[in-house]
């Protein structure tokens, strides 16, 4: 090696390593981004890309029919035209400096602000159509269709709308439909509801909402860049809701409604219940005045709502189930049963009614001021002698009467399939009165208790069940409105998924001799000299009990009319309770209505009767 040669310097590879590191880091970032897009968010991005060219159009199922016991349709559906918008397409149009909502609002004759609020409040996703107008008339729908090219994201199509062909007589049974709210959405999230949908709010529509609802279907379609339909990719038919067949007879329901409506027109509201004593099946359940469920289907107007709220007769109250008040002398059946069972009385023991007893210095009068003379059990029921039950109530004590009232199903809900409206009623005791800050229990409370007054509160449904239990030999059944539920499978084939099974909720466990004495006494009520004799039906054995309860309203003492009964006595097929507010005595007002109901159900052609004035 020459002295002029210099040694080769060591090669510096650091820049190569840095460059390789940068390249590897870039590759890692690309791979990480691909993993993030394709693995972590792959499904969402794929869905978004699909939705750029496809749309899913929801097909709302037809709500299940509701029919009476003989197949008469009580609730059905009719077609309606619905206008919906796809929020994402509205957004895309705005990004292109065009907003279709002002044009749509003018075509629908709707304030733009209300249209925007409807979309905002009911939106569930960018690609999910939002209803903005329901039950649109054909002229409006045609105008929207004519402007289709200027309305990207707007969909016009048919949907079923609830319809009630029989209206008022069935208002409190069928209930209401209404637009779903946030609470309903949380409660029924498994049922497939979405904002803007309509769901059952009251009555059977609410109780059986899940069964009536059905399952959504729909189309998946391909659209162009302007959202216009190209062709169908997929179509799934909706499954209609289940059909409810009721135990109620529509003709019987209308008979009861018409009879009560004659009193309601005079400002005297009322209720009637008819049960099959053999099963607990509800044959009729009427509260008058009623409301038309048709008015709630699309959302009730302010004028109609205010009219219902301001009506002094309170038509929104279901008096048959949700109003508990003193049952008057119809309650006497319960202390009579207790007295016989506990040995305090026999059918032949009696008292002398002079028209009054004295509680210290205070007189307690019988409804017949002159008195009934010697009265045994049978006569006490036939003439509804108060003095007999004053004395019996004193011997029984309020605690024992309360125990027996509860045995007959009072003071608790029957469990009828009408949710959120049934009242428990009140079965008072001295302890209850003290705890509810109503003062100390006194002797007058005890004697009033025995004749169905005092603080006692019962619903017509509960009292009808009392009559049914006496008629069938001592069994309390849960009242049921639905006889069967018929669902539909994916092939739209009907499948009966439920039939009514009698459900026992209590046993009276009365001796045959007690039952016999009670029934005989109730038959006497319908015979000559009885308080409901004018409402008897020749050739038909009816067991009944009238009642007249006093209530103070607007500073005046008013009389509520009651009647309970069953027929035929030898093989009861129907039990009835009728209640009319502030109308007078039970024998004059309530018993003739019960007569009409019984005659209609048993297909007896009987003329109307002129009720004979009575004092109970």
TORLUMBA-543002 format. One record per residue (C-alpha): residue in three letters; residue number from 0; y, z, x. Coordinates in nm, 2 decimals. Each point is the difference from the previous one (the first is absolute). Layout:
BEGIN
resn resi y z x
ALA NUM Y Z X
...
END
This chain:
BEGIN
resn resi y z x
UNK 0 0.00 0.00 0.00
UNK 1 0.33 -0.10 0.14
UNK 2 0.27 0.25 0.07
UNK 3 0.22 -0.21 -0.22
UNK 4 -0.23 0.05 -0.31
UNK 5 0.08 0.29 -0.24
UNK 6 -0.27 0.19 -0.19
UNK 7 -0.05 -0.10 -0.37
UNK 8 0.16 0.27 -0.22
UNK 9 -0.20 0.18 -0.27
UNK 10 0.02 -0.18 -0.35
UNK 11 0.19 0.19 -0.27
UNK 12 -0.20 -0.01 -0.33
UNK 13 0.22 0.24 -0.20
UNK 14 0.19 -0.27 -0.18
UNK 15 -0.34 -0.16 -0.11
UNK 16 -0.12 0.33 -0.14
UNK 17 0.33 0.05 -0.19
UNK 18 -0.03 -0.35 -0.15
UNK 19 -0.36 0.05 -0.10
UNK 20 0.09 0.34 -0.16
UNK 21 0.28 -0.16 -0.20
UNK 22 -0.24 -0.28 -0.11
UNK 23 -0.27 0.26 -0.10
UNK 24 0.25 0.21 -0.18
UNK 25 0.12 -0.30 -0.20
UNK 26 -0.36 -0.09 -0.08
UNK 27 -0.06 0.36 -0.11
UNK 28 0.31 -0.01 -0.22
UNK 29 -0.12 -0.33 -0.16
UNK 30 -0.35 0.14 -0.06
UNK 31 0.15 0.32 -0.15
UNK 32 0.23 -0.19 -0.23
UNK 33 -0.29 -0.22 -0.11
UNK 34 -0.21 0.31 -0.06
UNK 35 0.28 0.16 -0.20
UNK 36 0.06 -0.31 -0.21
UNK 37 -0.36 -0.10 -0.06
UNK 38 -0.18 0.33 -0.01
UNK 39 0.24 0.27 -0.11
UNK 40 0.21 -0.22 -0.24
UNK 41 -0.23 -0.29 -0.03
UNK 42 -0.09 0.05 -0.37
UNK 43 0.36 0.06 -0.10
UNK 44 0.13 -0.30 0.19
UNK 45 -0.28 -0.22 -0.14
UNK 46 0.09 0.12 -0.35
UNK 47 0.37 -0.08 0.06
UNK 48 -0.08 -0.35 0.13
UNK 49 -0.23 -0.06 -0.29
UNK 50 0.27 0.12 -0.24
UNK 51 0.24 -0.26 0.15
UNK 52 -0.21 -0.26 -0.17
UNK 53 -0.21 0.19 -0.27
UNK 54 0.09 0.22 -0.29
UNK 55 -0.21 0.24 -0.20
UNK 56 0.08 -0.01 -0.37
UNK 57 -0.11 0.31 -0.18
UNK 58 -0.18 -0.04 -0.34
UNK 59 0.05 0.32 -0.21
UNK 60 -0.31 0.08 -0.21
UNK 61 0.02 0.03 -0.38
UNK 62 0.01 0.36 -0.10
UNK 63 -0.30 0.11 -0.20
UNK 64 0.00 -0.02 -0.38
UNK 65 0.00 0.31 -0.21
UNK 66 -0.18 -0.03 -0.33
UNK 67 -0.07 0.23 -0.29
UNK 68 -0.35 0.11 -0.11
UNK 69 -0.05 -0.32 -0.20
UNK 70 0.13 -0.24 0.26
UNK 71 0.36 -0.04 -0.12
UNK 72 0.23 -0.07 0.29
UNK 73 0.26 0.28 0.06
UNK 74 0.12 -0.11 0.35
UNK 75 -0.03 -0.34 0.15
UNK 76 0.20 -0.24 0.22
UNK 77 0.22 -0.30 -0.04
UNK 78 0.12 -0.25 0.27
UNK 79 0.34 0.04 0.16
UNK 80 0.19 -0.20 0.26
UNK 81 0.09 0.19 0.31
UNK 82 0.25 -0.10 0.27
UNK 83 -0.07 0.14 0.35
UNK 84 0.15 -0.05 0.35
UNK 85 -0.16 0.01 0.35
UNK 86 0.24 0.21 0.21
UNK 87 -0.08 -0.17 0.33
UNK 88 0.09 -0.34 -0.13
UNK 89 0.33 0.13 -0.13
UNK 90 0.06 0.14 0.35
UNK 91 -0.08 -0.33 0.16
UNK 92 0.23 -0.18 -0.24
UNK 93 0.29 0.24 0.09
UNK 94 -0.06 -0.06 0.37
UNK 95 0.06 -0.37 -0.08
UNK 96 0.33 0.09 -0.16
UNK 97 -0.13 -0.04 -0.36
UNK 98 -0.05 0.28 -0.25
UNK 99 -0.20 -0.10 -0.31
UNK 100 0.06 0.34 -0.18
UNK 101 0.34 -0.07 -0.15
UNK 102 -0.14 -0.32 -0.17
UNK 103 -0.31 0.19 -0.12
UNK 104 0.21 0.28 -0.14
UNK 105 0.21 -0.24 -0.20
UNK 106 -0.31 -0.18 -0.13
UNK 107 -0.15 0.34 -0.11
UNK 108 0.34 0.12 -0.13
UNK 109 -0.04 0.30 0.21
UNK 110 0.27 0.17 0.22
UNK 111 -0.06 -0.09 0.36
UNK 112 0.02 0.36 0.11
UNK 113 -0.28 0.10 -0.24
UNK 114 -0.21 -0.29 0.13
UNK 115 0.04 0.11 0.35
UNK 116 -0.07 0.37 -0.09
UNK 117 -0.32 -0.11 -0.18
UNK 118 -0.13 -0.18 0.31
UNK 119 0.10 0.28 0.23
UNK 120 -0.16 0.28 -0.21
UNK 121 -0.32 -0.18 -0.08
UNK 122 -0.08 -0.18 0.33
UNK 123 -0.33 0.10 0.16
UNK 124 -0.01 -0.26 0.28
UNK 125 0.18 -0.31 0.12
UNK 126 -0.25 -0.24 -0.15
UNK 127 -0.09 0.18 -0.32
UNK 128 0.17 -0.14 -0.31
UNK 129 0.23 0.24 -0.19
UNK 130 0.05 -0.03 -0.38
UNK 131 0.37 -0.04 -0.08
UNK 132 -0.03 -0.10 -0.37
UNK 133 -0.28 0.04 -0.26
UNK 134 -0.07 -0.15 -0.34
UNK 135 0.25 -0.28 0.08
UNK 136 0.05 -0.25 -0.28
UNK 137 -0.11 -0.36 0.04
UNK 138 0.36 -0.14 0.02
UNK 139 0.08 0.23 0.29
UNK 140 -0.33 -0.07 0.18
UNK 141 0.07 -0.38 -0.03
UNK 142 0.35 0.04 0.15
UNK 143 -0.15 0.19 0.29
UNK 144 -0.27 -0.27 0.05
UNK 145 0.26 -0.28 -0.01
UNK 146 0.19 0.17 0.29
UNK 147 -0.32 0.06 0.20
UNK 148 0.11 -0.20 0.31
UNK 149 0.31 0.23 0.02
UNK 150 -0.21 0.31 -0.05
UNK 151 -0.23 0.05 0.30
UNK 152 -0.22 0.30 -0.04
UNK 153 0.03 0.01 -0.38
UNK 154 -0.32 0.00 -0.20
UNK 155 -0.04 -0.05 -0.38
UNK 156 -0.33 0.08 -0.16
UNK 157 -0.19 0.16 -0.29
UNK 158 -0.11 0.37 -0.02
UNK 159 -0.15 0.20 -0.28
UNK 160 0.23 0.24 -0.20
UNK 161 -0.12 0.29 -0.21
UNK 162 0.02 -0.04 -0.38
UNK 163 -0.06 0.24 -0.28
UNK 164 -0.06 -0.18 -0.33
UNK 165 -0.02 0.32 -0.21
UNK 166 0.30 0.19 0.13
UNK 167 0.12 0.32 -0.15
UNK 168 -0.32 0.16 -0.14
UNK 169 -0.16 0.00 0.34
UNK 170 0.30 0.09 0.22
UNK 171 -0.11 0.35 0.09
UNK 172 -0.36 -0.11 0.07
UNK 173 0.06 -0.31 0.20
UNK 174 0.30 0.14 0.19
UNK 175 0.23 -0.20 0.21
UNK 176 0.02 -0.25 0.28
UNK 177 0.28 0.01 0.26
UNK 178 0.10 -0.12 0.34
UNK 179 -0.18 0.19 0.27
UNK 180 0.21 0.25 0.21
UNK 181 -0.05 0.15 0.34
UNK 182 -0.20 0.30 -0.13
UNK 183 -0.23 -0.23 -0.20
UNK 184 -0.05 -0.22 0.31
UNK 185 -0.11 0.30 0.20
UNK 186 -0.23 0.13 -0.27
UNK 187 -0.16 -0.34 -0.07
UNK 188 0.00 -0.17 0.34
UNK 189 -0.37 -0.07 -0.03
UNK 190 0.05 -0.20 -0.33
UNK 191 0.18 -0.29 0.17
UNK 192 0.34 0.06 -0.15
UNK 193 0.32 -0.13 0.18
UNK 194 0.37 0.06 -0.06
UNK 195 0.12 -0.18 -0.31
UNK 196 -0.34 0.02 -0.17
UNK 197 -0.04 0.17 -0.34
UNK 198 -0.24 0.28 -0.06
UNK 199 -0.10 0.24 -0.27
UNK 200 0.24 0.29 -0.05
UNK 201 -0.12 0.19 -0.30
UNK 202 -0.30 0.01 -0.24
UNK 203 -0.32 -0.19 0.05
UNK 204 0.19 -0.25 0.22
UNK 205 0.06 0.28 0.24
UNK 206 -0.33 0.18 -0.04
UNK 207 -0.21 -0.31 0.06
UNK 208 0.25 -0.19 0.22
UNK 209 -0.25 -0.05 0.29
UNK 210 -0.26 -0.15 -0.23
UNK 211 0.25 -0.22 -0.20
UNK 212 0.17 -0.13 0.32
UNK 213 -0.26 -0.25 0.13
UNK 214 0.00 -0.16 0.35
UNK 215 0.25 -0.24 0.15
UNK 216 -0.10 -0.36 0.08
UNK 217 0.22 -0.28 0.15
UNK 218 0.04 -0.33 0.18
UNK 219 0.06 -0.08 0.36
UNK 220 0.20 -0.32 0.02
UNK 221 0.15 -0.21 0.28
UNK 222 0.38 -0.07 -0.01
UNK 223 0.23 -0.22 0.20
UNK 224 0.29 0.12 0.21
UNK 225 0.22 0.02 -0.32
UNK 226 -0.26 0.22 -0.18
UNK 227 -0.12 -0.28 -0.23
UNK 228 -0.36 0.00 -0.11
UNK 229 -0.24 -0.24 0.18
UNK 230 -0.35 0.10 -0.10
UNK 231 -0.22 0.29 -0.10
UNK 232 -0.21 0.16 0.28
UNK 233 -0.18 0.28 -0.20
UNK 234 -0.01 0.13 -0.35
UNK 235 -0.13 0.34 -0.11
UNK 236 -0.01 0.07 -0.37
UNK 237 0.13 0.34 -0.12
UNK 238 -0.24 0.24 -0.17
UNK 239 0.13 0.11 -0.34
UNK 240 0.03 0.37 -0.08
UNK 241 -0.26 0.19 -0.20
UNK 242 0.00 -0.01 -0.37
UNK 243 0.04 0.33 -0.19
UNK 244 -0.17 0.04 -0.33
UNK 245 0.13 0.30 -0.19
UNK 246 -0.15 0.23 -0.25
UNK 247 0.31 -0.04 -0.21
UNK 248 -0.01 -0.20 -0.33
UNK 249 0.32 -0.21 -0.02
UNK 250 -0.01 0.00 -0.38
UNK 251 -0.04 0.37 -0.02
UNK 252 0.28 0.04 0.26
UNK 253 0.23 -0.21 -0.21
UNK 254 -0.09 0.19 -0.32
UNK 255 0.10 0.33 0.17
UNK 256 0.31 -0.15 0.15
UNK 257 0.12 -0.15 -0.33
UNK 258 -0.05 0.33 -0.19
UNK 259 0.19 0.20 0.26
UNK 260 0.27 -0.26 0.03
UNK 261 0.10 0.06 -0.36
UNK 262 0.09 0.35 0.10
UNK 263 0.16 -0.10 0.34
UNK 264 0.24 -0.23 -0.19
UNK 265 0.13 0.32 -0.17
UNK 266 0.05 0.16 0.34
UNK 267 -0.34 0.19 0.00
UNK 268 -0.20 -0.09 0.31
UNK 269 -0.37 0.07 0.01
UNK 270 -0.34 -0.06 0.15
UNK 271 -0.36 -0.06 -0.10
UNK 272 -0.33 0.01 0.18
UNK 273 -0.35 -0.10 -0.11
UNK 274 -0.31 0.07 0.20
UNK 275 -0.37 -0.07 -0.03
UNK 276 -0.14 0.36 -0.01
UNK 277 -0.33 -0.12 0.13
UNK 278 0.13 -0.14 0.33
UNK 279 0.37 0.08 0.05
UNK 280 0.09 -0.37 -0.03
UNK 281 0.37 -0.04 -0.11
UNK 282 0.01 -0.21 -0.32
UNK 283 0.38 0.01 -0.04
UNK 284 0.28 0.17 0.19
UNK 285 0.35 -0.06 -0.14
UNK 286 0.34 0.15 0.08
UNK 287 0.29 -0.11 -0.22
UNK 288 0.27 -0.12 0.07
UNK 289 -0.15 -0.21 0.28
UNK 290 0.13 -0.26 0.25
UNK 291 -0.09 -0.36 0.06
UNK 292 -0.17 -0.03 0.34
UNK 293 0.11 -0.37 0.00
UNK 294 0.35 0.11 0.08
UNK 295 -0.11 0.16 0.33
UNK 296 -0.20 -0.30 0.14
UNK 297 0.29 -0.16 0.19
UNK 298 0.22 0.31 0.02
UNK 299 0.16 0.15 -0.30
UNK 300 0.36 -0.09 -0.07
UNK 301 0.27 0.27 0.02
UNK 302 0.07 -0.04 -0.37
UNK 303 -0.36 0.05 -0.10
UNK 304 -0.05 0.29 0.24
UNK 305 0.31 0.18 -0.13
UNK 306 -0.11 -0.06 -0.36
UNK 307 -0.34 0.17 0.08
UNK 308 0.17 0.29 0.19
UNK 309 0.26 0.06 -0.26
UNK 310 -0.23 -0.01 -0.30
UNK 311 0.00 0.36 -0.14
UNK 312 -0.37 -0.05 -0.11
UNK 313 -0.10 -0.03 0.37
UNK 314 -0.23 -0.31 -0.02
UNK 315 -0.10 0.03 0.37
UNK 316 -0.18 0.33 -0.07
UNK 317 -0.37 -0.03 -0.08
UNK 318 -0.02 0.26 -0.27
UNK 319 -0.38 -0.04 -0.04
UNK 320 -0.07 0.11 0.36
UNK 321 0.31 0.12 0.17
UNK 322 0.17 0.23 -0.25
UNK 323 -0.13 0.35 -0.07
UNK 324 0.13 0.20 -0.29
UNK 325 -0.12 0.26 -0.24
UNK 326 -0.28 -0.14 -0.21
UNK 327 0.05 0.23 -0.30
UNK 328 -0.29 0.09 -0.23
UNK 329 -0.23 -0.27 0.16
UNK 330 -0.04 0.27 0.27
UNK 331 -0.16 0.24 -0.26
UNK 332 -0.34 -0.16 0.07
UNK 333 0.00 0.17 0.34
UNK 334 0.05 0.37 -0.10
UNK 335 -0.23 -0.07 -0.30
UNK 336 -0.27 -0.11 0.25
UNK 337 0.07 0.30 0.23
UNK 338 -0.01 0.25 -0.29
UNK 339 -0.34 -0.14 -0.12
UNK 340 -0.15 -0.01 0.34
UNK 341 0.12 0.35 0.10
UNK 342 -0.10 0.16 -0.33
UNK 343 0.35 0.09 -0.11
UNK 344 -0.05 -0.20 -0.33
UNK 345 -0.27 -0.16 -0.20
UNK 346 0.04 -0.29 -0.24
UNK 347 0.00 0.25 -0.28
UNK 348 0.24 0.27 0.14
UNK 349 0.36 -0.03 -0.12
UNK 350 0.34 0.15 -0.03
UNK 351 0.24 0.04 -0.29
UNK 352 0.30 -0.22 0.06
UNK 353 0.31 0.14 -0.18
UNK 354 0.23 -0.26 0.18
UNK 355 0.12 0.23 0.28
UNK 356 -0.11 0.26 0.26
UNK 357 0.23 0.24 0.18
UNK 358 0.03 0.04 0.37
UNK 359 0.19 0.32 0.01
UNK 360 0.32 -0.08 -0.18
UNK 361 -0.05 -0.37 0.03
UNK 362 -0.16 -0.21 -0.27
UNK 363 -0.23 -0.29 0.09
UNK 364 -0.04 -0.22 -0.31
UNK 365 -0.27 -0.24 -0.10
UNK 366 0.11 -0.36 -0.08
UNK 367 -0.09 0.08 -0.36
UNK 368 0.25 0.28 -0.08
UNK 369 -0.18 0.12 -0.31
UNK 370 -0.32 0.04 0.20
UNK 371 -0.36 -0.14 -0.03
UNK 372 -0.17 0.31 -0.13
UNK 373 -0.35 0.07 0.14
UNK 374 -0.08 -0.26 0.28
UNK 375 -0.32 -0.05 0.19
UNK 376 -0.05 -0.25 0.29
UNK 377 -0.05 -0.31 -0.22
UNK 378 0.30 0.07 -0.21
UNK 379 0.21 0.09 0.30
UNK 380 -0.05 -0.35 0.14
UNK 381 0.03 -0.18 -0.33
UNK 382 0.32 0.17 -0.09
UNK 383 0.11 0.06 0.36
UNK 384 0.07 0.37 -0.07
UNK 385 0.22 0.14 0.28
UNK 386 -0.07 0.37 -0.09
UNK 387 -0.37 -0.05 0.06
UNK 388 0.07 -0.12 0.36
UNK 389 0.27 0.25 0.06
UNK 390 -0.26 0.27 -0.05
UNK 391 -0.27 -0.19 0.20
UNK 392 0.24 -0.06 0.29
UNK 393 0.08 0.37 0.02
UNK 394 -0.37 0.08 0.03
UNK 395 -0.07 -0.27 0.25
UNK 396 0.30 0.07 0.23
UNK 397 0.20 -0.27 0.18
UNK 398 -0.22 0.01 0.31
UNK 399 -0.31 -0.09 -0.21
UNK 400 0.18 -0.27 -0.19
UNK 401 0.12 -0.15 0.33
UNK 402 -0.36 0.01 0.13
UNK 403 -0.13 -0.18 -0.30
UNK 404 0.29 -0.25 0.00
UNK 405 -0.10 -0.10 0.35
UNK 406 -0.36 -0.02 -0.10
UNK 407 0.11 -0.27 -0.25
UNK 408 0.17 -0.19 0.28
UNK 409 0.36 0.11 -0.06
UNK 410 0.23 0.08 0.29
UNK 411 -0.15 -0.26 0.23
UNK 412 0.00 -0.38 0.02
UNK 413 -0.29 -0.18 -0.17
UNK 414 -0.02 -0.26 0.28
UNK 415 0.07 -0.30 -0.21
UNK 416 0.04 -0.32 0.22
UNK 417 0.38 -0.01 -0.05
UNK 418 0.14 0.14 0.33
UNK 419 0.32 0.19 0.05
UNK 420 0.09 0.06 -0.37
UNK 421 -0.25 0.25 -0.13
UNK 422 0.14 0.35 -0.07
UNK 423 -0.21 0.31 0.06
UNK 424 0.15 0.19 -0.29
UNK 425 0.05 0.38 -0.01
UNK 426 -0.25 0.27 -0.09
UNK 427 0.22 0.31 0.01
UNK 428 -0.11 0.36 0.09
UNK 429 0.21 0.32 0.04
UNK 430 -0.03 -0.04 0.38
UNK 431 0.12 -0.37 -0.02
UNK 432 0.29 0.10 -0.22
UNK 433 0.11 0.26 0.25
UNK 434 -0.04 -0.22 0.30
UNK 435 0.20 -0.28 -0.16
UNK 436 0.28 0.24 -0.07
UNK 437 -0.02 -0.03 -0.38
UNK 438 0.01 0.37 -0.06
UNK 439 -0.27 0.25 -0.11
UNK 440 -0.28 -0.10 -0.23
UNK 441 0.05 0.15 -0.34
UNK 442 -0.21 0.03 -0.32
UNK 443 0.18 -0.29 -0.16
UNK 444 -0.13 -0.22 0.29
UNK 445 -0.36 0.08 -0.08
UNK 446 0.01 -0.08 -0.37
UNK 447 0.20 -0.32 0.07
UNK 448 -0.26 -0.09 0.26
UNK 449 -0.27 0.02 -0.26
UNK 450 0.16 -0.26 -0.23
UNK 451 0.08 -0.25 0.28
UNK 452 0.36 0.10 0.07
UNK 453 0.14 0.24 0.26
UNK 454 0.03 -0.17 0.35
UNK 455 -0.32 -0.21 -0.05
UNK 456 0.03 -0.37 0.10
UNK 457 -0.27 -0.26 -0.07
UNK 458 -0.01 -0.38 0.01
UNK 459 -0.13 -0.21 -0.29
UNK 460 -0.28 -0.12 0.23
UNK 461 -0.11 0.36 0.07
UNK 462 0.00 0.08 -0.37
UNK 463 -0.20 -0.31 -0.08
UNK 464 -0.25 0.11 0.26
UNK 465 -0.02 0.34 -0.18
UNK 466 -0.09 -0.18 -0.32
UNK 467 -0.25 -0.23 0.17
UNK 468 -0.17 0.30 0.17
UNK 469 -0.05 0.18 -0.34
UNK 470 -0.12 -0.32 -0.15
UNK 471 -0.26 -0.09 0.26
UNK 472 -0.15 0.35 0.03
UNK 473 0.20 0.15 0.28
UNK 474 0.04 -0.25 0.29
UNK 475 0.34 -0.09 0.15
UNK 476 0.00 -0.35 0.15
UNK 477 0.25 -0.15 0.24
UNK 478 0.20 -0.26 -0.21
UNK 479 -0.04 -0.35 0.15
UNK 480 0.19 -0.32 -0.08
UNK 481 -0.20 -0.25 0.21
UNK 482 -0.35 -0.09 -0.12
UNK 483 -0.09 -0.25 0.27
UNK 484 0.14 -0.17 0.31
UNK 485 -0.10 -0.36 0.08
UNK 486 0.07 -0.12 0.35
UNK 487 -0.03 -0.35 0.14
UNK 488 -0.18 -0.11 0.32
UNK 489 0.11 -0.26 0.25
UNK 490 -0.15 -0.27 -0.23
UNK 491 0.19 0.13 -0.29
UNK 492 -0.31 0.13 -0.17
UNK 493 0.05 0.32 -0.22
UNK 494 -0.18 0.32 0.10
UNK 495 0.02 0.31 -0.21
UNK 496 0.08 0.28 0.25
UNK 497 0.05 0.29 -0.24
UNK 498 -0.09 0.11 -0.35
UNK 499 0.12 0.31 -0.18
UNK 500 -0.22 0.30 0.05
UNK 501 0.08 0.31 -0.21
UNK 502 0.13 0.27 0.22
UNK 503 -0.04 0.36 -0.12
UNK 504 0.30 0.22 0.10
UNK 505 -0.09 0.31 -0.20
UNK 506 -0.25 0.17 -0.23
UNK 507 0.10 0.23 -0.28
UNK 508 -0.35 0.16 -0.03
UNK 509 0.06 0.10 -0.36
UNK 510 -0.27 0.14 -0.22
UNK 511 -0.12 -0.24 -0.27
UNK 512 0.12 0.24 -0.26
UNK 513 0.35 0.00 0.15
UNK 514 0.01 -0.38 0.01
UNK 515 -0.12 -0.02 -0.36
UNK 516 0.27 0.24 -0.12
UNK 517 0.28 -0.18 0.18
UNK 518 -0.11 -0.34 -0.13
UNK 519 -0.03 0.13 -0.35
UNK 520 0.34 0.15 0.02
UNK 521 0.15 -0.33 0.12
UNK 522 -0.17 -0.18 -0.29
UNK 523 0.16 0.24 -0.24
UNK 524 0.34 -0.12 0.14
UNK 525 -0.07 -0.34 -0.15
UNK 526 -0.13 0.12 -0.33
UNK 527 0.18 0.11 -0.31
UNK 528 0.24 0.29 0.08
UNK 529 0.00 -0.09 0.37
UNK 530 0.32 -0.08 0.18
UNK 531 -0.11 -0.37 0.06
UNK 532 -0.19 -0.05 -0.33
UNK 533 0.23 -0.30 -0.09
UNK 534 -0.11 -0.18 0.32
UNK 535 -0.37 0.01 -0.08
UNK 536 -0.21 -0.32 -0.03
UNK 537 -0.24 -0.01 -0.30
UNK 538 -0.36 -0.03 0.12
UNK 539 0.08 0.10 0.36
UNK 540 -0.04 0.35 0.14
UNK 541 0.30 0.08 0.22
UNK 542 0.06 0.32 0.20
UNK 543 0.37 0.07 0.07
UNK 544 0.26 0.26 0.07
UNK 545 0.37 -0.03 -0.07
UNK 546 0.27 0.16 0.21
UNK 547 0.38 0.06 -0.02
UNK 548 0.17 0.14 0.30
UNK 549 0.36 0.12 0.01
UNK 550 0.24 -0.11 0.27
UNK 551 0.37 0.08 0.04
UNK 552 0.21 -0.32 0.05
UNK 553 0.38 -0.02 0.01
UNK 554 0.02 0.35 -0.16
UNK 555 -0.23 -0.09 -0.29
UNK 556 -0.36 0.08 -0.06
UNK 557 -0.21 -0.32 -0.02
UNK 558 -0.36 -0.05 -0.10
UNK 559 -0.24 -0.21 0.21
UNK 560 -0.30 -0.14 -0.20
UNK 561 -0.35 0.01 0.14
UNK 562 -0.35 -0.09 -0.12
UNK 563 -0.34 0.00 0.18
UNK 564 -0.33 -0.11 -0.15
UNK 565 -0.32 -0.20 0.03
UNK 566 -0.23 -0.22 -0.22
UNK 567 -0.25 -0.04 -0.14
UNK 568 -0.10 0.37 0.01
UNK 569 -0.37 -0.07 0.01
UNK 570 0.02 -0.24 0.30
UNK 571 0.35 0.00 0.15
UNK 572 0.11 -0.34 0.13
UNK 573 0.38 0.06 0.03
UNK 574 0.22 0.30 0.08
UNK 575 0.37 -0.02 -0.07
UNK 576 0.32 0.19 0.09
UNK 577 0.34 -0.10 -0.15
UNK 578 0.33 0.16 0.10
UNK 579 0.35 -0.08 -0.14
UNK 580 0.31 0.17 0.12
UNK 581 0.24 0.17 -0.24
UNK 582 -0.15 -0.18 -0.30
UNK 583 -0.13 0.29 -0.21
UNK 584 -0.34 0.15 -0.09
UNK 585 -0.32 -0.13 0.15
UNK 586 -0.17 -0.04 -0.34
UNK 587 0.29 -0.22 -0.13
UNK 588 0.07 -0.21 0.32
UNK 589 -0.28 0.00 0.25
UNK 590 -0.31 0.02 -0.22
UNK 591 0.08 -0.33 -0.19
UNK 592 0.04 -0.18 0.34
UNK 593 -0.33 0.14 0.12
UNK 594 -0.16 -0.12 -0.33
UNK 595 0.12 -0.36 0.07
UNK 596 -0.15 0.01 0.36
UNK 597 -0.33 0.14 -0.12
UNK 598 -0.03 -0.26 -0.28
UNK 599 0.09 -0.29 0.23
UNK 600 -0.26 0.10 0.26
UNK 601 -0.28 0.05 -0.25
UNK 602 0.10 -0.33 -0.18
UNK 603 0.08 0.18 -0.33
UNK 604 0.24 -0.18 -0.23
UNK 605 0.20 0.29 -0.15
UNK 606 0.34 -0.01 -0.16
UNK 607 0.30 0.19 0.14
UNK 608 0.05 0.35 -0.15
UNK 609 0.30 0.20 -0.10
UNK 610 -0.03 0.32 0.20
UNK 611 0.03 0.32 -0.21
UNK 612 0.26 0.25 0.13
UNK 613 -0.15 0.28 0.20
UNK 614 0.11 0.29 0.21
UNK 615 -0.22 -0.08 0.30
END
